[in-house]
Every structure is written in structure tokens, then in C-alpha cells.
Amino acid sequence: MDFPPPPPSPGAENAPPPYANANQVDGEAEEEIVQPVILVLSKRFIHAQSKSSFRLSGTGDRGGGGAPIPLYELSHDITQSSDGETKVELSRLVPSVRMSTMNGSGTPRVAHRSSHIYDLKRLPPLLADGFPYCLDAVSRSQRRWSSSKSAAAAVCGGKLGLKTSSFPLRAEVVKIVRLGSEKEREKEKEGSGIFPKGYKAMRKTSGGSSSGNSVFESRKAHDHYEWIGPDGNRIAVEDSAAAAATDDDDGNGERIRLIVTTPLPRVTMDALVASWCLKTWRDRIELSIGKSRGPTNGRLYKGKLKYLMHAKGVAFK
């Protein structure tokens, strides 16, 4: 769908999303509340789905040529991942509208400040020990969140790991759990050796809840996944089957949506987006591994492959 170019003086309806505040310093972002939004994963970028999205001008690869403003950026396209990948960087892009002075035109121009927030990691089998897929917050953010008094920051900050639980005839449940530091590991000797060096699953949240170590859960429900937050309530819906039918689809690649249904603290939103990307990355790598087994050895993986492809709305052949 084509959109008109932005007016000379962008109004409130054309402004970047309310949570994209370029004047906000890193220390303030933690307390920021992000309103419900539909996020679209398209190749290396994540943007908000909106028919009235403010369009970029002169921003090169970051959404140039009439693309919506990107909110997050990945180091490469995780929907085209292969078995050999071990790391993906996730950054939050904070847009700011500036008036161009070139030729005295005063045309609005969008610039970005990139904030590296998470590394998506795939550990080798020797170090995985139950958590082959992990999220590492960058050092600066991790130190800030670890010392924060914010409950959301204490739960979602630091290191996170992905684990799955599945039962016969039941859909797979993906859990994102908080992984403690090596110092915290020394304080709790129980379960020593279960996790990679430098990691340990936390038994409780910072509030002392007995709900376990889960930060997020992703549960299959009909044709979509529901994301459950630290408090046990649904906070988002993952929808890939309907993405191709949206106005945001331009035919240039697969688009997967995350429909955030409740306001979230910034630190929780960043962790949710990173977890969503980690799950998508893991699904695509597992699909790649299953396909590479070939027609003979692949029979051992056919059931799992068929389930993953069905869950993502992809026809199994």
C-alpha cells in the first residue's frame, strides 16, 4: 500500500510511536511505559504496523523508500537462519524528526540512535546443558537493571534462556527463564552443573513469588501463540499466518507479527521482543536442521519438523 509523503510540519498523528522518545536518556527508559502495539518482523527490522505510519526520508537501508519507521534492528534476517549461526545482535532504534536545511527546503528527516540491548546466542552442545538458546543483555544495561529497584527490571533484566516442554498430543510450550550470574550461582549450590558456566536458572522472581523461574511463556492456541508475562497474564499474541494478508506486506519477504495487548514497562517490552526473536530464530534453525537431514535420516525428525512448520503456518511437503 502506498502512503503519501510526510507534511512539512509533522503533526501528532504522524509522529513516531509514543515510546520512541529520542530525548530520553538510558537511565529513564527503564521506567517508560510502552502502549499496546502491533509489531511486524520484516527481514532485519521490526516496525509498528499502522496504515498511517510516518514514512522515512533519506535514511538509506533503515526503512528508506517509503518503509515504516523501524523500532528494532537485527544484525541479520533471522527468518533465513541456518544451522551454522551462533549469534544475532538486537538493537532498539530511537527515531527523531529533524528539519533538513539542505537547499533551504525544511523537509522533515528521520534520524536514529541505535541502542544495542541484547545478543541472541546459540551455545554449542558441550556448553548448552539445557539452554542452547540464550539472551545476553549488553553489559551496560545488565548492570543498570541488576541494581534497579524496578520489579520489571529485576525480573526481565540480565541473562535469559529458552527452554521447551512438550508432551505427546499436546502443543509445545516455550519458556523464557531468567539465568543468574556466576556470583548468584555460588550462593545457590543446588542444581550445580545443570546450566552452562556462568549461568543458573533463578528459582524465584525478585518479588519472592513461588511461580517458578519463568519470565515469559509462549503457548500454542489454535492458529497462534499466546505470550504470558511474569504475572501469569497474557501480554501478547504471536501471529504469523495472517501477516501476509496485512497492508504492511509488500511481497519482499515473510512478515511475522507480535500483537502486544497490554501496556508494558520499557525493560519488559525489550525483553519480550528479544524473546520473540529468540524463539523465531530457534524455530528457523530447527527447520533448517530438519531439512538438512535428507530423505532417509530426515524420517527421525519428520514429526518435529511437521509440527514446527504447522505452528508457523507453513505448508508441510
C-alpha positions as CSV (number, residue, x, y, z in Angstrom):
1,M,0.0,0.0,0.0
2,D,1.3,3.5,-0.9
3,F,1.4,6.2,1.6
4,P,1.6,10.0,1.0
5,P,4.9,11.7,2.0
6,P,5.1,13.4,5.4
7,P,3.9,17.0,5.5
8,P,6.5,19.8,6.1
9,S,5.5,20.0,9.8
10,P,4.6,16.6,11.1
11,G,1.6,16.6,13.4
12,A,0.8,14.3,16.3
13,E,-0.8,11.7,14.0
14,N,2.5,11.4,12.0
15,A,4.9,11.4,14.9
16,P,6.9,8.4,15.8
17,P,5.3,6.0,18.3
18,P,4.9,7.5,21.8
19,Y,7.5,5.2,23.3
20,A,10.2,6.3,20.8
21,N,11.5,9.3,22.7
22,A,14.8,10.4,21.3
23,N,15.4,12.9,24.2
24,Q,15.1,10.2,26.8
25,V,18.4,9.1,28.4
26,D,19.1,5.4,29.0
27,G,18.5,5.7,32.8
28,E,15.0,7.0,32.2
29,A,14.0,4.4,29.6
30,E,13.6,1.7,32.2
31,E,10.5,3.5,33.8
32,E,9.0,4.2,30.4
33,I,5.6,2.6,29.7
34,V,5.0,1.3,26.2
35,Q,1.5,1.3,25.0
36,P,-0.2,-1.7,23.1
37,V,1.2,-2.0,19.6
38,I,1.3,-4.5,16.7
39,L,5.0,-5.2,15.9
40,V,5.9,-6.6,12.5
41,L,9.2,-8.6,11.9
42,S,10.3,-7.9,8.3
43,K,13.8,-9.2,7.4
44,R,16.2,-7.4,9.7
45,F,13.8,-4.8,11.1
46,I,10.8,-4.7,13.5
47,H,8.3,-1.9,13.0
48,A,4.9,-0.9,14.2
49,Q,2.0,-1.9,11.9
50,S,0.0,1.2,11.1
51,K,-1.7,2.5,7.9
52,S,-0.7,6.0,8.9
53,S,2.9,5.1,9.8
54,F,5.3,8.0,9.4
55,R,7.5,7.3,6.4
56,L,11.2,7.8,6.3
57,S,13.1,10.1,4.1
58,G,16.8,9.8,3.2
59,T,17.5,7.1,5.8
60,G,19.2,4.6,3.5
61,D,18.8,0.9,4.4
62,R,16.9,1.6,7.6
63,G,13.5,1.7,6.0
64,G,14.3,4.0,3.1
65,G,12.0,4.2,0.1
66,G,8.7,4.6,1.9
67,A,9.1,1.9,4.6
68,P,7.6,2.4,8.1
69,I,9.9,3.6,10.8
70,P,11.9,0.7,12.3
71,L,11.8,0.3,16.1
72,Y,14.3,-2.6,16.4
73,E,17.1,-3.9,14.2
74,L,18.7,-7.3,14.0
75,S,22.2,-7.9,12.7
76,H,20.7,-10.2,10.0
77,D,17.5,-11.8,8.9
78,I,16.5,-14.5,11.4
79,T,13.8,-15.9,9.2
80,Q,16.5,-17.1,6.8
81,S,18.7,-18.7,9.5
82,S,20.8,-21.8,9.1
83,D,22.5,-24.4,11.3
84,G,25.8,-22.5,11.4
85,E,24.6,-19.4,13.1
86,T,25.6,-18.8,16.7
87,K,24.9,-15.1,17.4
88,V,22.5,-12.3,16.4
89,E,22.6,-8.7,17.8
90,L,19.3,-6.9,18.6
91,S,19.3,-3.1,18.9
92,R,16.5,-0.6,19.7
93,L,16.2,2.3,17.2
94,V,15.0,5.6,18.7
95,P,13.8,7.8,15.8
96,S,13.9,11.6,16.0
97,V,12.4,14.0,13.4
98,R,14.8,16.8,12.2
99,M,14.2,19.5,9.7
100,S,16.6,19.3,6.8
101,T,18.3,22.6,5.9
102,M,19.6,21.4,2.6
103,N,18.6,23.8,-0.2
104,G,16.5,25.7,2.4
105,S,13.6,23.2,1.9
106,G,13.0,22.5,5.6
107,T,12.0,18.9,4.7
108,P,11.4,16.6,7.7
109,R,14.2,14.0,8.1
110,V,14.3,11.0,10.4
111,A,17.5,10.0,12.2
112,H,18.1,7.1,14.5
113,R,20.0,6.5,17.7
114,S,20.9,2.8,17.9
115,S,21.0,1.1,21.3
116,H,22.4,-2.4,21.4
117,I,20.2,-4.2,24.0
118,Y,20.5,-8.0,23.6
119,D,22.7,-10.7,22.0
120,L,20.8,-13.8,20.8
121,K,23.2,-16.7,21.3
122,R,23.2,-20.3,20.3
123,L,25.6,-22.3,22.5
124,P,27.4,-25.4,21.3
125,P,26.2,-28.8,22.7
126,L,29.2,-29.0,25.1
127,L,28.1,-25.8,26.9
128,A,24.3,-25.9,26.3
129,D,23.2,-28.3,29.1
130,G,19.5,-27.5,28.6
131,F,19.8,-23.9,27.4
132,P,21.2,-23.9,23.9
133,Y,19.4,-20.7,23.1
134,C,20.1,-17.7,25.4
135,L,19.7,-13.9,25.6
136,D,22.5,-11.8,26.9
137,A,21.7,-8.2,27.9
138,V,24.6,-5.9,26.9
139,S,26.9,-5.1,29.9
140,R,25.7,-1.5,30.4
141,S,22.0,-2.4,30.5
142,Q,22.7,-5.5,32.6
143,R,24.5,-3.5,35.3
144,R,21.7,-0.9,35.4
145,W,18.9,-3.5,35.6
146,S,20.6,-5.6,38.2
147,S,20.8,-2.7,40.6
148,S,17.4,-1.4,39.8
149,K,14.5,-1.1,42.3
150,S,12.0,-1.6,39.5
151,A,10.3,-5.0,39.7
152,A,10.1,-5.3,35.9
153,A,13.8,-4.6,35.5
154,A,14.7,-7.1,38.3
155,V,12.7,-9.9,36.6
156,C,13.5,-9.2,32.9
157,G,17.0,-7.8,33.1
158,G,20.2,-9.7,32.8
159,K,20.5,-13.1,31.1
160,L,17.6,-15.2,29.8
161,G,17.4,-18.7,28.4
162,L,14.9,-20.6,26.3
163,K,13.6,-24.0,27.2
164,T,10.8,-26.1,25.9
165,S,8.4,-28.6,27.3
166,S,6.2,-30.8,25.3
167,F,4.0,-33.9,25.8
168,P,2.5,-36.4,23.4
169,L,-0.5,-35.0,21.6
170,R,0.0,-31.6,23.2
171,A,1.4,-28.4,21.8
172,E,4.9,-27.3,22.7
173,V,5.3,-24.7,25.5
174,V,8.3,-22.4,25.1
175,K,9.5,-20.8,28.4
176,I,11.9,-17.9,28.8
177,V,13.6,-18.2,32.2
178,R,15.9,-15.8,34.0
179,L,19.5,-17.1,34.3
180,G,21.5,-15.9,37.3
181,S,25.1,-14.8,37.2
182,E,28.1,-16.8,38.3
183,K,28.1,-15.0,41.6
184,E,24.4,-15.9,42.2
185,R,25.4,-19.5,41.2
186,E,27.8,-19.6,44.1
187,K,25.1,-18.6,46.5
188,E,22.8,-21.5,45.4
189,K,24.7,-24.8,45.0
190,E,21.6,-26.8,44.3
191,G,21.5,-28.0,40.7
192,S,25.1,-27.2,40.1
193,G,26.3,-28.5,36.7
194,I,22.8,-28.3,35.1
195,F,23.5,-25.0,33.4
196,P,26.3,-23.6,31.2
197,K,29.2,-22.0,33.1
198,G,28.3,-18.5,34.2
199,Y,24.5,-19.3,34.1
200,K,22.0,-20.6,36.6
201,A,18.2,-20.6,36.5
202,M,16.6,-18.5,39.2
203,R,14.1,-20.4,41.3
204,K,12.0,-17.3,42.1
205,T,11.3,-13.9,40.8
206,S,12.6,-10.9,42.6
207,G,9.3,-10.5,44.4
208,G,9.6,-13.9,46.1
209,S,6.8,-15.4,44.1
210,S,6.6,-19.2,44.0
211,S,5.5,-19.2,40.4
212,G,8.9,-20.5,39.3
213,N,11.7,-19.2,37.2
214,S,9.7,-18.4,34.1
215,V,9.8,-14.8,32.8
216,F,7.6,-15.4,29.7
217,E,5.7,-18.4,28.3
218,S,4.7,-18.9,24.7
219,R,1.7,-21.3,24.4
220,K,0.1,-22.6,21.2
221,A,-3.6,-21.7,21.0
222,H,-5.4,-22.6,17.8
223,D,-3.6,-20.8,14.9
224,H,-1.4,-18.5,17.1
225,Y,0.8,-18.4,20.1
226,E,-0.1,-16.5,23.3
227,W,2.7,-14.9,25.3
228,I,2.2,-14.9,29.1
229,G,4.0,-12.4,31.2
230,P,5.8,-12.7,34.6
231,D,2.4,-12.1,36.4
232,G,0.7,-15.0,34.6
233,N,-1.4,-12.8,32.4
234,R,-1.4,-12.7,28.6
235,I,0.6,-9.8,27.3
236,A,0.9,-10.5,23.6
237,V,-0.2,-12.7,20.7
238,E,2.2,-14.0,18.0
239,D,0.5,-14.3,14.6
240,S,2.4,-15.3,11.5
241,A,-0.4,-16.9,9.4
242,A,-2.2,-13.6,8.9
243,A,0.8,-11.5,8.4
244,A,1.0,-11.9,4.7
245,A,-2.5,-10.5,4.3
246,T,-1.8,-7.2,6.0
247,D,-1.3,-3.9,4.4
248,D,2.3,-3.9,5.6
249,D,3.2,-6.8,3.4
250,D,4.9,-5.6,0.2
251,G,5.9,-9.1,-1.1
252,N,9.5,-8.6,-0.2
253,G,9.7,-11.3,2.4
254,E,7.9,-13.0,5.2
255,R,6.4,-10.9,8.0
256,I,5.6,-12.2,11.4
257,R,3.5,-10.2,13.9
258,L,3.6,-9.8,17.6
259,I,0.4,-8.1,18.9
260,V,1.2,-6.6,22.3
261,T,-2.1,-6.3,24.1
262,T,-1.2,-4.5,27.4
263,P,1.0,-1.6,28.4
264,L,4.4,-2.7,29.4
265,P,7.5,-1.2,31.1
266,R,10.2,-0.5,28.6
267,V,12.5,-3.1,30.1
268,T,9.7,-5.7,29.8
269,M,9.0,-4.8,26.2
270,D,12.6,-5.1,25.2
271,A,12.9,-8.5,26.9
272,L,9.6,-9.6,25.2
273,V,10.8,-8.5,21.7
274,A,14.2,-10.2,22.3
275,S,12.4,-13.4,23.5
276,W,10.1,-13.4,20.5
277,C,13.1,-13.0,18.2
278,L,15.0,-15.8,20.0
279,K,12.0,-18.2,19.6
280,T,11.7,-17.3,15.9
281,W,15.4,-17.7,15.4
282,R,15.4,-21.1,17.1
283,D,12.4,-22.3,15.1
284,R,14.1,-21.5,11.8
285,I,17.3,-23.1,12.8
286,E,15.5,-26.3,13.8
287,L,13.7,-26.3,10.5
288,S,17.0,-25.9,8.7
289,I,18.5,-28.8,10.6
290,G,15.5,-31.0,9.9
291,K,15.6,-30.3,6.2
292,S,19.4,-30.9,6.0
293,R,19.0,-34.5,7.3
294,G,17.9,-35.6,3.9
295,P,15.1,-38.0,2.9
296,T,16.5,-41.0,4.8
297,N,17.8,-39.7,8.1
298,G,15.1,-37.0,8.0
299,R,12.5,-39.5,8.9
300,L,13.6,-39.4,12.5
301,Y,12.9,-35.6,12.6
302,K,9.9,-35.5,10.3
303,G,7.3,-35.4,13.2
304,K,9.1,-32.5,14.9
305,L,9.6,-30.7,11.6
306,K,6.0,-31.1,10.6
307,Y,4.8,-29.7,14.0
308,L,7.1,-26.6,13.8
309,M,6.1,-25.8,10.2
310,H,2.4,-26.2,11.1
311,A,2.8,-23.9,14.1
312,K,4.3,-21.3,11.8
313,G,1.6,-21.6,9.2
314,V,3.9,-23.1,6.6
315,A,2.7,-25.9,4.4
316,F,4.5,-29.2,5.1
317,K,5.7,-31.0,2.0
